[in-house]
Amino acid sequence: MLNFGVIGCGKIALRHCGLLSDGLIKDGLLKAVCDKNRDRAETFGKKFKVPYYTDIDKMLENENLDVVTVLTPSGLHTEIVIKAAEYKKHIIVEKPLALTLEDADKMIYACDLNQVRLFVVNQNRFNVPIVKLKEAIDKNRFGKMVLGTVRVRWMRTDEYYKQDKWRGTWAYDGGVLTNQASHHIDLLEWLMGDIKSVFAKSITALADIEVEDTACAVLKFRNGALGLIEATTAVRPKDIEGAISILGEKGSVEIGGFSANKIKLWQFSDYSPEDKEIISKFNENPPDTYGYGHKIYLNHAVDCIINKRKALVDGLEGRKSLELISALYESIETGKEIFLKFEPDKCKLGHK
């Protein structure tokens, strides 16, 4: 049994703590929570019947913890992850890994130095339709890749951003590309392959924030295919979709729903008997499963630690996604096509 400590008692912590305290994570159990806001820490401690702390060091010193889950604002990840690594704790951190590539490298180095595992929560890779899509790509059912597209059309009002001072800031959060669309951007790169270059534009259309609430980008993949990113939190009056489409010479697949969780189109020129089963049995994530993606992800992380298996999204994978997002911001600031790999210069992400 791995004992978990959760750092950061915000909205997403309800999902993590709920799963870890209700026996839904095999061999994983919530043992303590921590938040610098005493009221939040106390509320979570009482709700989930575990000790609560406002000081990270005290929690790490006093509790027999194996894994620390970092759920703080993104701009605070680096210091906490390095500290937890020095206490020899395995670490699960919510996306994005960090806000700068320099910070990401420090975190990866600290975990390697202290011989602890680092996991980045990109749980949508475990969505049932996405798993089937990845299998189809690995079987080369698409043939030559042509176009990969993600569309994140969600609503976030000023009330959302005003819930906490860190929301919508360069130093602690980032905009729609870093926060809301980061899962879909990760999926696009993971499914379509390495990226050669990006060209992006953004605006702050409706929200009163430092960062962008709307962005579009064109990508060129190293395999010759093109990619499109459309991301906005300026949809009104309600969310529309979080979708990904993959088009190739031999097939087309579109996965939609709120967060790439439902097959909308599944067609291939070389019909396979399994296609009918995929459409009927694996069309959508189980609708009644609490925290579906997080449940599978946390079980995956526990299994990787206990059985020394390779993680699907480790620190290096998390850094790869961050590099793409950083390149998008570099293009926005310079007005130029940015070729990967690159050294950020004008990118505002992670800076005050």
N, C-alpha and C positions, 0 to 999 in steps of 0.2 A: 504494500500500500504506500503510495506517495502522498505526503502531506503538503498541501498547498497553502500559500499565503497570497492574498490579493491586495495589490497596491493601487489605490484609486477607486473611490466608491461613487462613481458617476453612474449614468444610465446603463452603459454596457456591462457594468459590474453586476447588475441584477441578473443578467443572463449567466455569466460565469459562476457567480456564487450559487445561484439556484441549481445549476447542473452539478456543481461540486458538493453541494450539501444534501442533495436528494438521492444519492446513490446512482445517478445516471452516468457517471464516469467510472468505468471499471478500474479498480486499483488507484483511484484518485479521490481525495477527501479534503474539503475545506477545513483549515485549522485556525486561521486568523485573517483579519482584514486591517487595512491601514489607510488613513486619509489625513492630510494635514488639517482638514476641517473637522473639528471634534464632533460636531453634531452629525455629520455624515457618517463618520467612523462609528459612532455610538449606535446610530440607527441601523447600520448594517450588522454590527456585532450582535445586537439584540435580536434582529430579524432572523439571522442565521445561526444564533446561539454559539458564537465563537468569540474569543478575546479580540478586542479592538485596540488599535494604536494610532497615535498621531505622529510618531517618530519611527521612521523606517529601521534605523539601527536597533532600536529597542525590540522591535518585532523580530528582526533577524537574529538577535542575540538570545531572546527569551524563548522563542518557539522552535520546536524541532521540525523544521521545514525542509522539504526536498526540492520544491518547485515554487518559484515566485511568478505570479502573473501581473504584468505591468499594464494598467488600464488608465494611466494618467493622460493629460493632454500630450500630443505628439512631441512638442518642443521640450518636454521634461523627461523623455524616455532615456536619453543617453546617460545622464548622471545616475539614474536609478538602476539601469541595467548594469553599469560598471560596478556599482556598489554591491548589487546582488551577486554578481560574478565573483567578487572578492570574498564574499561569504560562502562561496562554493555552492551556490544554488543554481539549479537549472532554471531557465527563464523562458516564459512565453510572453510575447509583447504584441499588443494589438497594432494593426497597421496604422500608418506606415512605420517601418522600423525606426526611422529618424527623419529629420527634415533636411539634413545636409549629408553629403557623401563622406565628409570628414568625420562627422559624428558616427555614422554607420560603421566606418572602418575601425574607430576606437572601440565600439561595442563588440564587433566581431573579434578583434584582437584580445580584448579583455576576457571574453568567453573561452577563446582558444587557450590563452595563457593559464586560465584557472581550470581548464579541462571540464567545462560545463556546457550543456547543450543550449542552443538559442533557437527559438521557434518564432516565426512571424505569422500572425493569424490572418491568413487569406483563405477563409473557410469556404468561399464559393467554389474553389477548385474541387470540393467534395460534393457539390450539388449533383444529384443523380443524372440529370440531362448532360451536365458538363462532363461527367465521368464517361458517359457513352460517346460524347463528341470527341473526347481525347482518344478513346479507343479507335474510333473511326479514322482519325488523323494518323495514329500510329500504324494502322493497317494500310495506309496509303489509299484509302477509298476516295479521297478527293482528287488524286492525281496532282497535277500542277496547281499550286495555290494561286489564286487570282486576287481576292479582296477579303479583308477582314474588317468588320465594322463594330464599334460599340456605341450604344446610345443610352445615356443616363439622363432621363427627363423626370426630375424630382422637384418637389416644392420645399423650400426652406424660407420661411418669412423672417422679418426682422426680429420677431419675438423669439424665434429659435436661436438666433445669433446672440441675443441679449441675455440668454439664460446664464451664460458665463463669460467673463471678460476675455478669456483666451480664444473664444470662437471667432473665426473670421480674421485672425491676425497672422502676419507673416512669421512671427517669432515662435508661435505655439501651435498653429493649426494648419495654415495653408487654405487654399480655396477649394473649389469643386473638384479640381484635378487631383489634389492631394488627399482630400477627405472622402467625399461621397463617391467619386468615380474611380478611386484607386483600385478597388476590387476588380472592376471591369477592365481597367487598363492592364492589371496583372494578368487577367485571363487572356486578353488579346495577345500579349507578348508570349505567354506560356504556350498558347495553342498555335500561333502563327510562326513563331521562331524569332531568331535574333534580328534586331533592327539596325538598319544602315543609317537612316537619317529621319529627322522630323522637322515639320514646319507648322507653327501654331499661332493662333490669335485668340485673344480673350477680351472680355468686357466685364464691368461690374454693372449689371443692368438694373436690378431692382433692390438689392440689399444694401444697407448702409454699413459696409465693411471695407477693410483695407484691401482684401484680396478679390479674385475674380469669382463671379457666380455663374459665368457662362464662358465656355471655351470650345474651339474646334481645332482639329489638327489633321494633317496629312502625314502618313508614315510610309517609308520605303523599307521593306524587309530585305534581308540579305538573300532570300530565296527568289527575289524578283517581284514578289507580290506587293500590292499597295494596302494601306490601312487607313481607316477613318475613325476619329474620335469625336463624338458630339456629347458634350456634358454640360448640364445646366441644373441649377437649383431655383431657377426663375420661372418654373412652370406654375401656372395658376389656372383653376383654383385648387387642383389636387395633383398628386403624383400620376404619371402616365406609365413609365416602364424603365426597366434596366435590362437592356437587351444586347446580345452579341450575335453577329451573323458571320458565317464562314462560307465563302464561295470558291469553288475549284472547278477544274475542267470536267470532273466526273460527278460532281455533287454539290448540293447546297443545303445548309442547315441554318436555321434561325432559332435561337433560344431566347424567349422573352420572359414575361412575368415581371414582378417587382424587382427582382434581383437575379436575373439569369437562372431562373428556376423552373421554367416550363417550355417544352418543345412546341414551337409554333410551325416549323417547317422541317421536314426530314425527307430528303429525296436524293437518290443516287441513280446514275445510269446503269450501273451493274447491281441490279436488285439482289438483296440477300434475304433469306428467310428470317434472319434475326431482326430485320427492319420492322416487321409487323409487331414483334414482341417488344422492341424498344419503344415504339409509339404507344403500345397499349399498357405496358408494365412500367416503363421508366420515363414516362412522359413528364412527370412532375415530382418535386420533393414531397414527401408525406406531409399533408397539410396540417395534421394534428400533432405533429412531433415538436415538442417544446425545444426551441433553440437548435433546430436541425443541424445547420452547418457547424455551429460551435460545439455541439455534442460530438459529432464525428471528429472534428478537429482535435478537441481535447483528448478524446480516446486515442487518436492517432499519436499525439505527442507523448502520452503516458506509455503507450506500446513501444515507441521509439526509444524512450529512456530505459525502460525495464529490459527490453530485449535487444538494445543496441542496434536498432534499425536506422536506416537512412531516412531523414525527414523530407517530406514533400516540399516544405517551405522553411528552409533554415535561414541563417543570417545572410549568406551569400545570395540566395534567391530573393530575399527581402531587399538587399542592396541593389540587385539588378532592376527591380521594379522602381526603386527610388531614383536610379540613374535615368531611367526613361522619363519619369515625371520632372526631374531636374532639367533634362534636355528640353522638355516642352516649355518650361518657364524661361530657359535661356533663349529660346527662339522667340518667345513673346516679347522679351525685353530688347532683343537685338534686331528683330525683324528679319532674321536670317534663318536659312536652313542649317540645322545643327547635325553634325555627323557624330555618331557614337563610335568609340568611346571618346569622352571629352572631359575637360576640366571646367567646372562651373566658374563663371566670372561675373555675369550680370544677374544671375538667378537670385531672386529676393528671398526664396524659401529658407526659413530657419534663421533669418536675420532680423534684428530690431530696426 
